[in-house]
Amino acid sequence: MGWKLTKAAFNDLIVQLNADYTILGPKRFVNRGRYSDMGLIRYDEVKNFDEIVWNEKSTFSPKEVVFPIIQTLFLLYR
């Protein structure tokens, strides 16, 4: 069983879900790539349908958003 939604219906669904949940997806960050004129695709909070990048792959893992890096590996004492 599957669902078939129009772009407007999917956008409404995202807006309704954002009231209670955080919706994550691949998103383009303009001029944040390796070079100054390149875009970067990373996973981040999505507010509507048009922010989602469907046709390109991200070089970053979605785990980066779900499990942010917070562990300190080395401490230097003097």
Backbone as XML, in Angstrom:
<?xml version="1.0"?>
<chain id="A" units="angstrom">
  <residue number="1" name="MET">
    <atom name="N" x="0.844" y="-1.172" z="0.000"/>
    <atom name="CA" x="0.000" y="0.000" z="0.000"/>
    <atom name="C" x="0.893" y="1.240" z="0.000"/>
  </residue>
  <residue number="2" name="GLY">
    <atom name="N" x="0.528" y="2.207" z="-0.757"/>
    <atom name="CA" x="1.318" y="3.420" z="-0.839"/>
    <atom name="C" x="0.429" y="4.648" z="-0.838"/>
  </residue>
  <residue number="3" name="TRP">
    <atom name="N" x="1.075" y="5.769" z="-0.743"/>
    <atom name="CA" x="0.373" y="7.048" z="-0.749"/>
    <atom name="C" x="0.868" y="7.859" z="-1.928"/>
  </residue>
  <residue number="4" name="LYS">
    <atom name="N" x="-0.040" y="8.573" z="-2.562"/>
    <atom name="CA" x="0.325" y="9.455" z="-3.644"/>
    <atom name="C" x="-0.204" y="10.839" z="-3.291"/>
  </residue>
  <residue number="5" name="LEU">
    <atom name="N" x="0.721" y="11.781" z="-3.089"/>
    <atom name="CA" x="0.341" y="13.134" z="-2.682"/>
    <atom name="C" x="0.780" y="14.135" z="-3.738"/>
  </residue>
  <residue number="6" name="THR">
    <atom name="N" x="0.000" y="15.177" z="-3.883"/>
    <atom name="CA" x="0.432" y="16.279" z="-4.727"/>
    <atom name="C" x="1.460" y="17.104" z="-3.952"/>
  </residue>
  <residue number="7" name="LYS">
    <atom name="N" x="2.124" y="18.004" z="-4.657"/>
    <atom name="CA" x="3.125" y="18.848" z="-4.008"/>
    <atom name="C" x="2.494" y="19.703" z="-2.918"/>
  </residue>
  <residue number="8" name="ALA">
    <atom name="N" x="1.309" y="20.235" z="-3.169"/>
    <atom name="CA" x="0.624" y="21.071" z="-2.175"/>
    <atom name="C" x="0.195" y="20.251" z="-0.960"/>
  </residue>
  <residue number="9" name="ALA">
    <atom name="N" x="-0.286" y="19.031" z="-1.197"/>
    <atom name="CA" x="-0.701" y="18.171" z="-0.081"/>
    <atom name="C" x="0.500" y="17.746" z="0.758"/>
  </residue>
  <residue number="10" name="PHE">
    <atom name="N" x="1.622" y="17.451" z="0.098"/>
    <atom name="CA" x="2.830" y="17.070" z="0.833"/>
    <atom name="C" x="3.364" y="18.242" z="1.647"/>
  </residue>
  <residue number="11" name="ASN">
    <atom name="N" x="3.282" y="19.437" z="1.081"/>
    <atom name="CA" x="3.707" y="20.633" z="1.794"/>
    <atom name="C" x="2.826" y="20.864" z="3.020"/>
  </residue>
  <residue number="12" name="ASP">
    <atom name="N" x="1.515" y="20.671" z="2.884"/>
    <atom name="CA" x="0.606" y="20.796" z="4.028"/>
    <atom name="C" x="0.913" y="19.754" z="5.097"/>
  </residue>
  <residue number="13" name="LEU">
    <atom name="N" x="1.256" y="18.540" z="4.667"/>
    <atom name="CA" x="1.608" y="17.482" z="5.617"/>
    <atom name="C" x="2.856" y="17.854" z="6.409"/>
  </residue>
  <residue number="14" name="ILE">
    <atom name="N" x="3.862" y="18.398" z="5.742"/>
    <atom name="CA" x="5.088" y="18.812" z="6.427"/>
    <atom name="C" x="4.795" y="19.920" z="7.432"/>
  </residue>
  <residue number="15" name="VAL">
    <atom name="N" x="3.959" y="20.881" z="7.051"/>
    <atom name="CA" x="3.613" y="21.980" z="7.951"/>
    <atom name="C" x="2.867" y="21.453" z="9.181"/>
  </residue>
  <residue number="16" name="GLN">
    <atom name="N" x="1.951" y="20.515" z="8.978"/>
    <atom name="CA" x="1.211" y="19.936" z="10.111"/>
    <atom name="C" x="2.125" y="19.131" z="11.030"/>
  </residue>
  <residue number="17" name="LEU">
    <atom name="N" x="3.037" y="18.354" z="10.455"/>
    <atom name="CA" x="3.944" y="17.556" z="11.272"/>
    <atom name="C" x="4.951" y="18.427" z="12.015"/>
  </residue>
  <residue number="18" name="ASN">
    <atom name="N" x="5.319" y="19.574" z="11.442"/>
    <atom name="CA" x="6.268" y="20.473" z="12.102"/>
    <atom name="C" x="5.702" y="21.075" z="13.384"/>
  </residue>
  <residue number="19" name="ALA">
    <atom name="N" x="4.400" y="21.029" z="13.561"/>
    <atom name="CA" x="3.805" y="21.536" z="14.793"/>
    <atom name="C" x="4.217" y="20.681" z="15.993"/>
  </residue>
  <residue number="20" name="ASP">
    <atom name="N" x="4.387" y="19.379" z="15.780"/>
    <atom name="CA" x="4.712" y="18.468" z="16.884"/>
    <atom name="C" x="6.081" y="17.808" z="16.772"/>
  </residue>
  <residue number="21" name="TYR">
    <atom name="N" x="6.632" y="17.761" z="15.566"/>
    <atom name="CA" x="7.868" y="17.018" z="15.337"/>
    <atom name="C" x="8.889" y="17.881" z="14.607"/>
  </residue>
  <residue number="22" name="THR">
    <atom name="N" x="10.109" y="17.408" z="14.590"/>
    <atom name="CA" x="11.162" y="18.021" z="13.785"/>
    <atom name="C" x="11.345" y="17.165" z="12.547"/>
  </residue>
  <residue number="23" name="ILE">
    <atom name="N" x="11.131" y="17.747" z="11.386"/>
    <atom name="CA" x="11.251" y="17.030" z="10.125"/>
    <atom name="C" x="12.647" y="17.301" z="9.561"/>
  </residue>
  <residue number="24" name="LEU">
    <atom name="N" x="13.396" y="16.228" z="9.306"/>
    <atom name="CA" x="14.761" y="16.346" z="8.802"/>
    <atom name="C" x="14.824" y="15.826" z="7.374"/>
  </residue>
  <residue number="25" name="GLY">
    <atom name="N" x="15.666" y="16.446" z="6.562"/>
    <atom name="CA" x="15.824" y="16.003" z="5.194"/>
    <atom name="C" x="17.047" y="16.644" z="4.565"/>
  </residue>
  <residue number="26" name="PRO">
    <atom name="N" x="17.415" y="16.196" z="3.357"/>
    <atom name="CA" x="18.556" y="16.800" z="2.665"/>
    <atom name="C" x="18.203" y="18.203" z="2.196"/>
  </residue>
  <residue number="27" name="LYS">
    <atom name="N" x="19.052" y="19.149" z="2.519"/>
    <atom name="CA" x="18.785" y="20.559" z="2.255"/>
    <atom name="C" x="20.030" y="21.199" z="1.655"/>
  </residue>
  <residue number="28" name="ARG">
    <atom name="N" x="19.849" y="22.118" z="0.703"/>
    <atom name="CA" x="20.965" y="22.792" z="0.056"/>
    <atom name="C" x="21.330" y="24.053" z="0.830"/>
  </residue>
  <residue number="29" name="PHE">
    <atom name="N" x="22.624" y="24.205" z="1.101"/>
    <atom name="CA" x="23.165" y="25.408" z="1.716"/>
    <atom name="C" x="24.005" y="26.121" z="0.651"/>
  </residue>
  <residue number="30" name="VAL">
    <atom name="N" x="23.519" y="27.255" z="0.200"/>
    <atom name="CA" x="24.150" y="27.988" z="-0.900"/>
    <atom name="C" x="25.455" y="28.630" z="-0.424"/>
  </residue>
  <residue number="31" name="ASN">
    <atom name="N" x="26.479" y="28.531" z="-1.262"/>
    <atom name="CA" x="27.804" y="29.123" z="-1.015"/>
    <atom name="C" x="28.448" y="28.639" z="0.281"/>
  </residue>
  <residue number="32" name="ARG">
    <atom name="N" x="28.175" y="27.417" z="0.688"/>
    <atom name="CA" x="28.795" y="26.870" z="1.887"/>
    <atom name="C" x="29.618" y="25.634" z="1.567"/>
  </residue>
  <residue number="33" name="GLY">
    <atom name="N" x="29.904" y="25.400" z="0.289"/>
    <atom name="CA" x="30.621" y="24.208" z="-0.128"/>
    <atom name="C" x="32.110" y="24.333" z="0.020"/>
  </residue>
  <residue number="34" name="ARG">
    <atom name="N" x="32.806" y="23.452" z="-0.640"/>
    <atom name="CA" x="34.261" y="23.413" z="-0.563"/>
    <atom name="C" x="34.872" y="24.683" z="-1.149"/>
  </residue>
  <residue number="35" name="TYR">
    <atom name="N" x="34.262" y="25.204" z="-2.200"/>
    <atom name="CA" x="34.705" y="26.463" z="-2.799"/>
    <atom name="C" x="33.622" y="27.509" z="-2.589"/>
  </residue>
  <residue number="36" name="SER">
    <atom name="N" x="33.963" y="28.762" z="-2.743"/>
    <atom name="CA" x="33.047" y="29.841" z="-2.377"/>
    <atom name="C" x="31.779" y="29.881" z="-3.217"/>
  </residue>
  <residue number="37" name="ASP">
    <atom name="N" x="31.809" y="29.375" z="-4.437"/>
    <atom name="CA" x="30.628" y="29.445" z="-5.284"/>
    <atom name="C" x="29.858" y="28.129" z="-5.362"/>
  </residue>
  <residue number="38" name="MET">
    <atom name="N" x="30.233" y="27.165" z="-4.548"/>
    <atom name="CA" x="29.568" y="25.861" z="-4.575"/>
    <atom name="C" x="28.566" y="25.744" z="-3.448"/>
  </residue>
  <residue number="39" name="GLY">
    <atom name="N" x="27.506" y="25.002" z="-3.695"/>
    <atom name="CA" x="26.532" y="24.702" z="-2.660"/>
    <atom name="C" x="26.916" y="23.427" z="-1.927"/>
  </residue>
  <residue number="40" name="LEU">
    <atom name="N" x="26.290" y="23.226" z="-0.797"/>
    <atom name="CA" x="26.565" y="22.064" z="0.036"/>
    <atom name="C" x="25.229" y="21.422" z="0.382"/>
  </residue>
  <residue number="41" name="ILE">
    <atom name="N" x="25.150" y="20.105" z="0.313"/>
    <atom name="CA" x="23.922" y="19.406" z="0.671"/>
    <atom name="C" x="24.172" y="18.665" z="1.970"/>
  </residue>
  <residue number="42" name="ARG">
    <atom name="N" x="23.427" y="19.049" z="2.995"/>
    <atom name="CA" x="23.524" y="18.424" z="4.316"/>
    <atom name="C" x="22.126" y="18.166" z="4.828"/>
  </residue>
  <residue number="43" name="TYR">
    <atom name="N" x="22.022" y="17.391" z="5.862"/>
    <atom name="CA" x="20.729" y="17.118" z="6.478"/>
    <atom name="C" x="20.456" y="18.170" z="7.538"/>
  </residue>
  <residue number="44" name="ASP">
    <atom name="N" x="19.229" y="18.706" z="7.507"/>
    <atom name="CA" x="18.851" y="19.757" z="8.435"/>
    <atom name="C" x="17.332" y="19.776" z="8.540"/>
  </residue>
  <residue number="45" name="GLU">
    <atom name="N" x="16.818" y="20.636" z="9.383"/>
    <atom name="CA" x="15.370" y="20.757" z="9.557"/>
    <atom name="C" x="14.741" y="21.337" z="8.296"/>
  </residue>
  <residue number="46" name="VAL">
    <atom name="N" x="13.632" y="20.729" z="7.868"/>
    <atom name="CA" x="12.937" y="21.127" z="6.651"/>
    <atom name="C" x="11.588" y="21.719" z="7.032"/>
  </residue>
  <residue number="47" name="LYS">
    <atom name="N" x="11.283" y="22.885" z="6.477"/>
    <atom name="CA" x="10.023" y="23.571" z="6.771"/>
    <atom name="C" x="8.979" y="23.412" z="5.672"/>
  </residue>
  <residue number="48" name="ASN">
    <atom name="N" x="9.397" y="23.188" z="4.416"/>
    <atom name="CA" x="8.437" y="22.981" z="3.341"/>
    <atom name="C" x="9.047" y="22.093" z="2.260"/>
  </residue>
  <residue number="49" name="PHE">
    <atom name="N" x="8.229" y="21.755" z="1.279"/>
    <atom name="CA" x="8.601" y="20.817" z="0.228"/>
    <atom name="C" x="9.761" y="21.323" z="-0.622"/>
  </residue>
  <residue number="50" name="ASP">
    <atom name="N" x="9.785" y="22.618" z="-0.894"/>
    <atom name="CA" x="10.783" y="23.176" z="-1.803"/>
    <atom name="C" x="12.195" y="23.165" z="-1.235"/>
  </residue>
  <residue number="51" name="GLU">
    <atom name="N" x="12.370" y="23.019" z="0.064"/>
    <atom name="CA" x="13.701" y="22.976" z="0.662"/>
    <atom name="C" x="14.377" y="21.621" z="0.485"/>
  </residue>
  <residue number="52" name="ILE">
    <atom name="N" x="13.630" y="20.568" z="0.198"/>
    <atom name="CA" x="14.177" y="19.218" z="0.101"/>
    <atom name="C" x="14.859" y="19.038" z="-1.253"/>
  </residue>
  <residue number="53" name="VAL">
    <atom name="N" x="16.082" y="18.526" z="-1.232"/>
    <atom name="CA" x="16.831" y="18.234" z="-2.458"/>
    <atom name="C" x="16.623" y="16.757" z="-2.767"/>
  </residue>
  <residue number="54" name="TRP">
    <atom name="N" x="15.999" y="16.478" z="-3.905"/>
    <atom name="CA" x="15.655" y="15.106" z="-4.259"/>
    <atom name="C" x="16.649" y="14.474" z="-5.231"/>
  </residue>
  <residue number="55" name="ASN">
    <atom name="N" x="17.325" y="15.269" z="-6.053"/>
    <atom name="CA" x="18.079" y="14.707" z="-7.166"/>
    <atom name="C" x="19.592" y="14.681" z="-6.957"/>
  </residue>
  <residue number="56" name="GLU">
    <atom name="N" x="20.079" y="15.026" z="-5.786"/>
    <atom name="CA" x="21.517" y="14.986" z="-5.514"/>
    <atom name="C" x="21.766" y="14.279" z="-4.193"/>
  </residue>
  <residue number="57" name="LYS">
    <atom name="N" x="22.939" y="13.681" z="-4.087"/>
    <atom name="CA" x="23.302" y="12.980" z="-2.860"/>
    <atom name="C" x="24.140" y="13.880" z="-1.971"/>
  </residue>
  <residue number="58" name="SER">
    <atom name="N" x="24.012" y="13.671" z="-0.692"/>
    <atom name="CA" x="24.818" y="14.388" z="0.281"/>
    <atom name="C" x="26.074" y="13.586" z="0.591"/>
  </residue>
  <residue number="59" name="THR">
    <atom name="N" x="27.154" y="14.278" z="0.869"/>
    <atom name="CA" x="28.369" y="13.586" z="1.271"/>
    <atom name="C" x="28.433" y="13.412" z="2.788"/>
  </residue>
  <residue number="60" name="PHE">
    <atom name="N" x="27.404" y="13.893" z="3.476"/>
    <atom name="CA" x="27.346" y="13.795" z="4.933"/>
    <atom name="C" x="26.315" y="12.758" z="5.334"/>
  </residue>
  <residue number="61" name="SER">
    <atom name="N" x="26.527" y="12.124" z="6.448"/>
    <atom name="CA" x="25.615" y="11.112" z="6.947"/>
    <atom name="C" x="24.448" y="11.756" z="7.686"/>
  </residue>
  <residue number="62" name="PRO">
    <atom name="N" x="23.237" y="11.177" z="7.571"/>
    <atom name="CA" x="22.115" y="11.692" z="8.356"/>
    <atom name="C" x="22.325" y="11.506" z="9.859"/>
  </residue>
  <residue number="63" name="LYS">
    <atom name="N" x="23.212" y="10.590" z="10.249"/>
    <atom name="CA" x="23.507" y="10.398" z="11.666"/>
    <atom name="C" x="24.111" y="11.648" z="12.291"/>
  </residue>
  <residue number="64" name="GLU">
    <atom name="N" x="24.696" y="12.513" z="11.462"/>
    <atom name="CA" x="25.287" y="13.756" z="11.952"/>
    <atom name="C" x="24.240" y="14.658" z="12.612"/>
  </residue>
  <residue number="65" name="VAL">
    <atom name="N" x="22.999" y="14.596" z="12.133"/>
    <atom name="CA" x="21.922" y="15.416" z="12.689"/>
    <atom name="C" x="21.284" y="14.729" z="13.890"/>
  </residue>
  <residue number="66" name="VAL">
    <atom name="N" x="21.104" y="13.419" z="13.791"/>
    <atom name="CA" x="20.430" y="12.683" z="14.862"/>
    <atom name="C" x="21.329" y="12.528" z="16.082"/>
  </residue>
  <residue number="67" name="PHE">
    <atom name="N" x="22.604" y="12.248" z="15.850"/>
    <atom name="CA" x="23.574" y="12.081" z="16.927"/>
    <atom name="C" x="24.701" y="13.094" z="16.763"/>
  </residue>
  <residue number="68" name="PRO">
    <atom name="N" x="24.518" y="14.336" z="17.200"/>
    <atom name="CA" x="25.579" y="15.341" z="17.005"/>
    <atom name="C" x="26.846" y="14.970" z="17.778"/>
  </residue>
  <residue number="69" name="ILE">
    <atom name="N" x="27.964" y="15.456" z="17.277"/>
    <atom name="CA" x="29.254" y="15.159" z="17.892"/>
    <atom name="C" x="29.392" y="15.997" z="19.155"/>
  </residue>
  <residue number="70" name="ILE">
    <atom name="N" x="29.343" y="15.342" z="20.305"/>
    <atom name="CA" x="29.431" y="16.066" z="21.572"/>
    <atom name="C" x="30.453" y="15.454" z="22.519"/>
  </residue>
  <residue number="71" name="GLN">
    <atom name="N" x="31.097" y="14.386" z="22.116"/>
    <atom name="CA" x="32.018" y="13.682" z="23.002"/>
    <atom name="C" x="33.420" y="14.249" z="22.851"/>
  </residue>
  <residue number="72" name="THR">
    <atom name="N" x="34.047" y="14.571" z="23.978"/>
    <atom name="CA" x="35.432" y="15.028" z="23.979"/>
    <atom name="C" x="36.332" y="13.814" z="23.998"/>
  </residue>
  <residue number="73" name="LEU">
    <atom name="N" x="37.242" y="13.729" z="23.043"/>
    <atom name="CA" x="38.111" y="12.563" z="22.948"/>
    <atom name="C" x="39.388" y="12.713" z="23.755"/>
  </residue>
  <residue number="74" name="PHE">
    <atom name="N" x="39.976" y="13.900" z="23.722"/>
    <atom name="CA" x="41.236" y="14.105" z="24.413"/>
    <atom name="C" x="41.170" y="15.350" z="25.288"/>
  </residue>
  <residue number="75" name="LEU">
    <atom name="N" x="41.712" y="15.262" z="26.464"/>
    <atom name="CA" x="41.866" y="16.412" z="27.351"/>
    <atom name="C" x="43.339" y="16.574" z="27.682"/>
  </residue>
  <residue number="76" name="LEU">
    <atom name="N" x="43.809" y="17.763" z="27.586"/>
    <atom name="CA" x="45.213" y="18.019" z="27.912"/>
    <atom name="C" x="45.284" y="18.733" z="29.270"/>
  </residue>
  <residue number="77" name="TYR">
    <atom name="N" x="45.984" y="18.104" z="30.190"/>
    <atom name="CA" x="46.176" y="18.716" z="31.515"/>
    <atom name="C" x="47.611" y="19.198" z="31.622"/>
  </residue>
  <residue number="78" name="ARG">
    <atom name="N" x="47.784" y="20.320" z="32.269"/>
    <atom name="CA" x="49.143" y="20.833" z="32.480"/>
    <atom name="C" x="49.427" y="20.902" z="33.941"/>
  </residue>
</chain>
